[in-house]
């Protein structure tokens, strides 16, 4: 942890600022603080700094489903391939921004996993705070120790350990639907954006009402789907039934067994037509394997529509600037700007 991170942190218990409770010595401005203790300035609750990461997650023993969710993502991201050349393109596509939009900005990666998009934002000139509840964030520790503009924090997105209105840009891609309350998590994350700052979010989609499905924006390379909307709607609904049936079992299995069951799904993901009944159409086998596990293992998984996401933005005081185009399966996503005042 670096000294520059401290002014942005807040105690998740009450939102009060945090202070250093114990340090071996006062570090220089950009020097990493490997160990120590932070404390809430209001209630004095203590938070350890371990291996340079302030641990500001929930206190006490976590609920069983929260613990399973955290363990699932730790398992997944510890086996996920290293960041690849495609990550930058995908990151900018999903943020719906250009590279120049990130330079010099203070950015929060809300649900960073192993940190592949945090590293992409860093490479584009942003100062990045990466937060996650799982231990997968350990893969970012070495990079954070070497890079003054990268900060790693352990925390819960339902009670994010940051002061409100801190960040120029907050993005959360494919994460909030894995919390116990995606709506509440969205509002908590949106509150961290500065007035006139930007919020980029996408969630798992669902078939929903056909009238809403029919107006979903399509990527240019999937424009042909517009001529087959009802068939696509039926396929998405069928896929959801398959998903719900499988997850009734896979969310209760040992993690290693669920991971093994994802191998045949990853193989099917290479077959035309059938791949759309799996949960990843990624060209690379290892990524398909990881994404199928991501879908089938975590206990918390909710599905939403672009209409829900727009309503949440309005509730959070944000105006939608862009809606994310997608392929066959809905991927409701927005780039929104927080209103002033």
ZAZASE-539196 format. One record per residue (C-alpha): residue in one letter; y, z, x. Coordinates in steps of 0.2 Angstrom, whole numbers. Each point is the difference from the previous one (the first is absolute). Layout:
N
ATOM rest     y     z     x
ATOM    a     Y     Z     X
...
***
This chain:
341
ATOM rest     y     z     x
ATOM    x     0     0     0
ATOM    x    18    -4     6
ATOM    x    15    10    -3
ATOM    x     8   -15    -9
ATOM    x   -13     2   -14
ATOM    x     5    18    -5
ATOM    x    16    -5   -10
ATOM    x   -11   -11   -12
ATOM    x   -13    13    -4
ATOM    x    -1    11   -15
ATOM    x   -12    14    -5
ATOM    x   -12    -8   -13
ATOM    x    -1    17    -8
ATOM    x    18     0    -6
ATOM    x    10   -14     8
ATOM    x    10    12    12
ATOM    x     3    -6    18
ATOM    x   -12     5    13
ATOM    x     4     8    17
ATOM    x   -10     4    16
ATOM    x    -9    16    -1
ATOM    x    -8     0    17
ATOM    x     1   -12    15
ATOM    x    -5     3    18
ATOM    x    16    -8     6
ATOM    x    14   -10    -7
ATOM    x    -4   -18     3
ATOM    x    12   -14     4
ATOM    x     6   -12   -14
ATOM    x   -13   -13     1
ATOM    x   -14    10     8
ATOM    x   -15     3   -10
ATOM    x    -4    18    -6
ATOM    x   -19     1     1
ATOM    x    -3    17    -9
ATOM    x    10    14    -9
ATOM    x     5     6   -17
ATOM    x    12    -5   -13
ATOM    x     6    12   -14
ATOM    x     8    -3   -17
ATOM    x    18     7     1
ATOM    x    -1     7   -18
ATOM    x   -17     8    -1
ATOM    x    -6     0    18
ATOM    x   -16    -8    -3
ATOM    x    -7    -7    16
ATOM    x    -6   -17     5
ATOM    x    -9    -4    16
ATOM    x     4   -14    12
ATOM    x   -17    -6     7
ATOM    x    -1   -14    13
ATOM    x    18    -4    -3
ATOM    x    -3    -2   -19
ATOM    x     9    12   -12
ATOM    x   -13     5   -13
ATOM    x    10     2   -16
ATOM    x   -14    -3   -13
ATOM    x    -6    11   -14
ATOM    x    -4    18     4
ATOM    x   -16     9    -3
ATOM    x   -17    -8    -4
ATOM    x     3   -18    -7
ATOM    x    -8    -4   -17
ATOM    x   -17    -8     2
ATOM    x     6   -18    -6
ATOM    x    15     1    12
ATOM    x   -11     5    14
ATOM    x   -12   -14    -4
ATOM    x    14   -13    -1
ATOM    x     7     6    17
ATOM    x   -17    -1     8
ATOM    x    -4   -17    -7
ATOM    x    16    -7     8
ATOM    x    -3     9    16
ATOM    x   -17    -8     0
ATOM    x     6   -18    -5
ATOM    x    15     0    12
ATOM    x    -9     7    15
ATOM    x   -12   -16    -2
ATOM    x    13   -12    -4
ATOM    x     3   -14    12
ATOM    x    16     1    12
ATOM    x    16    -7    -6
ATOM    x    -1   -19     0
ATOM    x    12   -15     1
ATOM    x    -1    -2   -19
ATOM    x     7    18    -3
ATOM    x    18    -6     3
ATOM    x     0   -14   -12
ATOM    x    -9    10   -13
ATOM    x    12    15     2
ATOM    x    16   -11    -2
ATOM    x    -8    -9   -15
ATOM    x    -4    16    -9
ATOM    x    17     8     4
ATOM    x     8   -16    -6
ATOM    x    12     1    14
ATOM    x     5   -10    16
ATOM    x    -3     6    18
ATOM    x    19     2     1
ATOM    x     1    12   -15
ATOM    x    -9    14    10
ATOM    x     9     0    17
ATOM    x     9    16     3
ATOM    x    -5     8   -17
ATOM    x    -8    17    -3
ATOM    x   -17    -4    -8
ATOM    x   -13    11    -8
ATOM    x   -18    -6    -1
ATOM    x    -6    10   -15
ATOM    x   -19     0     2
ATOM    x    -2    -7    18
ATOM    x   -19     1     2
ATOM    x    -4    -6    18
ATOM    x    18    -6     1
ATOM    x    -1   -19     1
ATOM    x    15    -3   -10
ATOM    x    10    14     8
ATOM    x    -3    -9    17
ATOM    x     6   -16    -8
ATOM    x    16     8    -6
ATOM    x     3     8    17
ATOM    x    -3   -17     8
ATOM    x    14    -7   -11
ATOM    x    13    12     6
ATOM    x    -1    14   -13
ATOM    x    -2    19     4
ATOM    x   -15     5   -10
ATOM    x    -7    16    -7
ATOM    x   -18    -2    -5
ATOM    x    -8    13   -12
ATOM    x   -17     2    -6
ATOM    x   -11    14    -7
ATOM    x   -16    -5     9
ATOM    x    -5     1    18
ATOM    x     1   -19     2
ATOM    x    18     3     7
ATOM    x    -8     6    16
ATOM    x    -1   -18     5
ATOM    x    19    -1     1
ATOM    x     2    16    11
ATOM    x    -1   -10    17
ATOM    x    13   -13    -6
ATOM    x    12    14    -6
ATOM    x    -1     9    16
ATOM    x     5   -16     9
ATOM    x    13    -6   -12
ATOM    x    16    10    -4
ATOM    x     2   -10   -16
ATOM    x   -17     5    -8
ATOM    x    -3    16    -8
ATOM    x   -17     6    -8
ATOM    x     0    13   -14
ATOM    x   -15     7   -10
ATOM    x     5     3   -18
ATOM    x    -4    -3   -19
ATOM    x    10   -14    -9
ATOM    x     0    11   -16
ATOM    x    10    12    10
ATOM    x     7   -10    14
ATOM    x     7    11    15
ATOM    x    17    -9     1
ATOM    x    18     2    -6
ATOM    x     4   -10   -15
ATOM    x    11   -16     3
ATOM    x    -5    -1    19
ATOM    x    -7   -17     3
ATOM    x     8   -18     0
ATOM    x   -17    -7    -5
ATOM    x   -16     8    -7
ATOM    x   -16   -10    -2
ATOM    x   -16     5    -8
ATOM    x   -13   -14     0
ATOM    x   -16     3    -9
ATOM    x     1    19     1
ATOM    x     8     9   -15
ATOM    x   -15    -4   -12
ATOM    x   -11    10    11
ATOM    x     9    16    -4
ATOM    x    -4    11   -15
ATOM    x    16    -5    -9
ATOM    x     7   -17     5
ATOM    x    15     1   -11
ATOM    x     5    17     7
ATOM    x    -3    -6    18
ATOM    x    11   -15    -3
ATOM    x    15    10    -6
ATOM    x    -2    12    15
ATOM    x    -1   -15    12
ATOM    x    15    -9    -8
ATOM    x    11    16     1
ATOM    x    -1    -2    19
ATOM    x    10   -16     0
ATOM    x    18     0     4
ATOM    x    12    -6   -13
ATOM    x     0   -19     2
ATOM    x   -15     1    10
ATOM    x   -16    -9    -3
ATOM    x   -17     4    -7
ATOM    x   -15   -11     2
ATOM    x   -16     5   -10
ATOM    x   -16    -9    -6
ATOM    x   -14     8   -10
ATOM    x   -18    -5    -6
ATOM    x     2   -11   -15
ATOM    x   -10    -2   -16
ATOM    x    -2   -13   -14
ATOM    x    10     9   -13
ATOM    x     7    -9   -14
ATOM    x    -2   -19     1
ATOM    x    19    -2    -4
ATOM    x     4    10    15
ATOM    x   -13    -8    11
ATOM    x     6   -18    -5
ATOM    x    17     4     8
ATOM    x    -7     7    17
ATOM    x     8   -10    14
ATOM    x   -12   -10    11
ATOM    x     0    -5    18
ATOM    x     4   -18     3
ATOM    x   -18    -3     7
ATOM    x    -7     7   -17
ATOM    x    12    -9   -12
ATOM    x   -16   -10    -7
ATOM    x    -5    17    -8
ATOM    x    15    -2   -12
ATOM    x   -11   -13    -9
ATOM    x   -14    12    -2
ATOM    x     9    16    -5
ATOM    x   -13     6   -14
ATOM    x   -15    -3    12
ATOM    x     9     9    14
ATOM    x     4    14   -12
ATOM    x   -19     1    -6
ATOM    x    -6     0    19
ATOM    x    12    14     4
ATOM    x    -6    10   -15
ATOM    x   -18    -3     5
ATOM    x     4     5    18
ATOM    x     7    16    -6
ATOM    x   -16     4   -10
ATOM    x   -10    -3    15
ATOM    x    11    11    11
ATOM    x     0    15   -13
ATOM    x   -19    -1    -1
ATOM    x    -2     0    19
ATOM    x    13    14     3
ATOM    x    -9    11   -12
ATOM    x   -13     2    14
ATOM    x     8    -5    16
ATOM    x    14    14    -1
ATOM    x   -14    13    -1
ATOM    x   -11    -7    14
ATOM    x     2     6    18
ATOM    x    13   -11     9
ATOM    x   -13    -8    12
ATOM    x   -11    -5   -14
ATOM    x    15    -8    -9
ATOM    x     5    -9    16
ATOM    x   -18    -7     2
ATOM    x     1    -6   -18
ATOM    x    16   -10     4
ATOM    x    -9   -11    12
ATOM    x    -8   -11   -14
ATOM    x    16    -1    -9
ATOM    x     9    -6    16
ATOM    x   -13   -13     2
ATOM    x     3    -6   -18
ATOM    x    18    -1     4
ATOM    x    -3   -15    10
ATOM    x    -7   -10   -15
ATOM    x    11   -11   -11
ATOM    x     1     6   -17
ATOM    x   -10    16     2
ATOM    x    12     7    12
ATOM    x    12     4   -14
ATOM    x   -12    12    -7
ATOM    x     1    10    16
ATOM    x    15    10     6
ATOM    x     6   -10    15
ATOM    x     1   -19     3
ATOM    x     6     3    18
ATOM    x    -6   -14    12
ATOM    x    -5    13    13
ATOM    x   -16     9    -3
ATOM    x     5    17     7
ATOM    x    16     0   -11
ATOM    x   -10    -4   -15
ATOM    x   -12    14     4
ATOM    x    14    12     2
ATOM    x     9    -6   -16
ATOM    x   -15     2   -11
ATOM    x    -3    18     6
ATOM    x    19     3    -3
ATOM    x    -3    -5   -18
ATOM    x   -17     8    -4
ATOM    x     1    17    10
ATOM    x    17     9    -5
ATOM    x    -2    11   -15
ATOM    x    18    -4    -5
ATOM    x     3   -17    -6
ATOM    x    12    -6   -13
ATOM    x     5   -17    -6
ATOM    x    17    -6    -6
ATOM    x    11   -15    -6
ATOM    x    16    -7     5
ATOM    x     8     6   -16
ATOM    x    -5    18     5
ATOM    x     7    -2    17
ATOM    x    16    -7    -7
ATOM    x     2    15   -12
ATOM    x    -3    13    15
ATOM    x    13    -9    10
ATOM    x    13     2   -14
ATOM    x    -5    18    -2
ATOM    x     3     3    19
ATOM    x    17    -8    -1
ATOM    x    -6   -16     9
ATOM    x     4   -18    -4
ATOM    x   -14   -13     2
ATOM    x     5   -14    13
ATOM    x   -16    -9     1
ATOM    x   -18     0    -7
ATOM    x   -14    -3    11
ATOM    x   -10   -16    -3
ATOM    x   -19     1     1
ATOM    x   -17    -9    -3
ATOM    x   -13     2   -13
ATOM    x     0    19     0
ATOM    x    16     8    -6
ATOM    x    10     9    14
ATOM    x    15     7    -8
ATOM    x    13     2    14
ATOM    x    19     2     1
ATOM    x    14     0    12
ATOM    x    13    11    -8
ATOM    x    18     6     4
ATOM    x     5    18    -3
ATOM    x    16     2   -10
ATOM    x    15     9     7
ATOM    x     3    17    -8
***
